Amino acid sequence: MIVIVAIIIASRIKGYINETVVPNQQTYHWPTSALAKKLPKPKSDRGEVTTDSDTILSVDVRKTTQADFEDYIEQCREKGFTVDYDRNSTSYSAYDKDKCNLMLDYEEDKKIMEIYAYAPKKEDSKKKELKKTKSQNKTVKKHTTKKKKTTNKRSSTGVSPKFKKMMDCYEEFFDEYIKFMKKYEKSSDQVSMMTDYAKYMEKYAKYMEELEGIENEDLNAAELAYYTKVNARIMEKISELN
């Protein structure tokens, strides 16, 4: 069963998983890109810059305590990342006034803070022109409305809160499943645990059904990066099972 689950996950991300383990002693240099300049520099200099471009910034910061993580959140809020924010003990997401998207995740057991930042998509000249003439030309208004219906099915930049919540729930399920399997392997009465096992399989089927509705081509770059990251963590956790 473990092998089958691992194969399914591996096939879903179509080769995007990066299983490289970054040693704690590896030092990174904080980037100088426009996105990086919007964010405060983390306290720890141990980790890896995995992506640094005009549109995406991804940094894994190691040797980070829970207190360091909470402090970094406050620094980001001071930088203006407070719009539509969502916060808990292990994650933070928000936009700034320029619609840049920030996501922070914390893995307490590994003392790793994951930083993701995404630049807003620049509005092209045609859309700007349509916006200017919208109130003056009914034909343009109808065209604009029709265009919105066909193109705004999914945000073109950043990770939507709905998608992030779904992926986080997906990972939480596997955390529970792996914890159960470890208990199952050590149990002297595995038969009595079959009912619980069946319940986990029902939940698994539910999450797989939700993921079936998301094709890779429907994901923007930010969502694909987050999707890949979550699945990579799940693969690493599954590998701990015998």
Disulfide bonds with the S-S distance in Angstrom:
none
